[in-house]
Each structure stands twice: as structure tokens, then as C-alpha cells.
Amino acid sequence: MQNSIKFIFLLFFTTLLSACTGVPDNIQPVNDFELNKYTGTWYEIARLDHSFERGLEGITAQYSVNSDGTVKVINRGYNTSDKKWEQAEGKAKFAGKNDIGHLEVSFFGPFYSSYVIFELDKQNYQYAYITGYNKEYLWFLSRTPTVTKEQLDDFKNTARQYGFKTDELIFVEHEGM
């Protein structure tokens, strides 16, 4: 009896963890992904709201490759209420093949969540559209702190076509940070 309880618990825990590292319905991670081109600094242009970035402006993400092949992730943003910079350091690893834009990222020990790149400027790596394991997570990242109206319109139209709640987007301020 005790072994079956352990098995059920293990099965539940494994299912719970894998649910956080999956890919949302009708989303395909980009292929021919090149991690070395993706490393460096990205500016968050827009996102859907979530608690871990609430109240932050001037948000950037810095990616670099660790010696073991994992990715060092440093997210940084200015807390407008506390009037100070906040930073979170995590690590990411590929969810499968190294040329598919689906990574698992962790900021809390052994717990990982999906980081799915579903649109990417593959020629110059100047913009990326990211989601998590479900469509409650959405980011528009750019190599520059501002983008053109056409780039922003493309992001919103693409996200809307995939079923994201684009009317709830938050646009990140970078000026004066």
C-alpha cells in the first residue's frame, strides 16, 4: 500500500512538473535556433501581467552560456514603488534538441518552467516573441529599448492570431531608467 502511495505521489509530481515545461496549444517553437546568436542583452517591450514583474520598468534579460552548456539568465528591472533596481538570476537548459527554441528556465532550484520562442528574427536575432507553458505568459523582446510601430503591430497581430489576450498587454517604459 505504501509503495502505491509513493508511486501515485511521484506520478502526480512528475505530471505537475511536466505541465509547467510544455508548449501551449497551436504554438510551435522556432527551429534552426542558434543559442550563441541569442545570447546578450534583450529589452522587454511588452508582456502580459504576472506577479514576478509587477511594478517593474526598464526590464532587461541577459543571457550567457555557462561552461556546462546551460544558460545563465539575469533578469533586471526598476521597481517604481521602491525606486530601486531588482535582479533575479536563473538558469535555463534546452527542453529537447539544441536547435529548437524551447528551453526550460528556473529561478527556484529544481523547479523549471517553459520558455518558448515562437517567433524570432532568425537573420539578425533582433526580436523574439516568447511564451511560457500556457498562454497566460507572453513577452516581446528586442535588442533595442524601442521598436517601430510596424514591429509592435506585427507582435500584437501575431499574438492575437495565436489566441493571446493582447488587450491586456503591458508596455514597458525604458526611457529615464
N, C-alpha and C positions, 0 to 999 in steps of 0.2 A: 504493500500500500504506500509506504513512504517513497519508494522508487518511482511509483506512478505520479505522485505529487511533485517530486523533483522534476520529472520529465515534463509534466504539464507546465510547471513554472518556467523551465528552460525554453519550451516551445513558445510560451506566451512572450517571454522576454526577447527571444530571437525575432519573433514576428513584430514586436513593438519596435525594436531597433531597425529592422529592415524596412519598416514602413517609413521611417524618417530618412532613409537613404535611397528611396525610389525616385521615379520620374513621374510627374503629373501626366494624366491622360492627354493624348494628342500632342505631346511635346517630344521633340527629338533632340538630343544633344548634338552639337556640331561634330562632324567628323574631320579628319585631317588636322586635328588640333595640335599646335606646337607650343608646349609649355614654355620654352625659352623665349618665344616671342611674346608670351602673355605676362612674363614677369615684369616687375617695375611698378610704378605708381598709376593708380586709376582713381578718377574723381567720380563720386556718386552724384549723378544728375537728378535722378528721380527714383522713388521707391514707394512701395505700399507700406503702410504703418505697421510697426511691430515694436514691442516694448524695449528691446535692447538698443534701439537707435532713437527712441522718442526724445525730443528736445535737443537733438544734435544737429548742427550745421557744419559746413566745411568738411564733410566726411570724405576721407580717402581710404583706399585699400592698397597696401603694399605687399607684393608677392615676390618671394625669392626661393630658390631651390636649395634645400638642405643637402648635406653630403650623402644622406641615405636615400635621396630621391623624393622625399616628401617635400611639401611646400610650406614655407613659413608665411604666415598670414598676419599682418599687422593692420588692424582697423583703427582709425583715429577720427575723432570728431570733437567739435567745440560744443560744450554744454552751455546753452544760452542762459539757463537759470543760475547755474553755479559760476558762470563766467570763467570756465577753465577747460583745458583740453583733457579728453579722456582717451584711453587707448586700451585695446584688447588684443592679446596675442594668441594665435591659434596655429593649428597645423592642418594641412589638407593632404589627401592622397587620392589617387585615381580609384574610382569605383570599379573600373574594369580595365579596358585597354588604354594605354598611354596616349593614343591619338584620338580619343573620344572626349569631348568636353563635358564629362560628368565626373565630378570629384566629390569626395566626402570630406567635410570640414568639421573640426572640433575645437571648441574653446573651453570645453568642460571635460577634461580627462578622457575616459574611454567612449564618450557619447558623441556620435557623429551625425551629421545631417547633410542632405544633398545640396550640392552647388552645381546647378545645371546651366551650362552656357548653351542657349538655344538659338542665338543669332550672334554673329561675330564678323567684323571686318577682317576677313581672312588674308587680305593682301597686306594691310599695314597694321592690323591689330590696334585700331584707333577707337573702336566702340564695341561694347558687348551687352547683350540682354541676358539677364540671369534670373533663374527661378530656383526655388527650393524643391522639397518633396511634394508640395502641393501648390495650388495657385494663389495661396494667401501671401506668398513671397514673390517679389518682383523688384528687380533693380535695373537701372540703365546706368552703365559705367562708361566713362570716356577718358581718354588720355589728357584731355584739357578740361578746365573747370567750367567752360561754357560750350554750348553746341548751337548750331544753327536751328532756325525754326523748322527747316525741312528735316533735319535729323530728329528733332523732338517729335514732329508729326509722324515720321516713319515709326519711331518707337511706340507711340501711342496707338497707331493703326495696327501695327503688328501684334502688340499685346492684346488689343481688343479682339482681333481675329482669333486669337488663342483662348479667349474667354477670361482674361484678367479684368478686374474691376478698375478700369482706367479712370473712372470718375473719382476714385479715392486716392489717386496719386499725390504724393508729396514731392515738391520740387525743392531741391537742396540749394541753399544760398552758400556761395563761396566767397563773394566779394567782402572784403574787410575782415576776413578771418585771419 
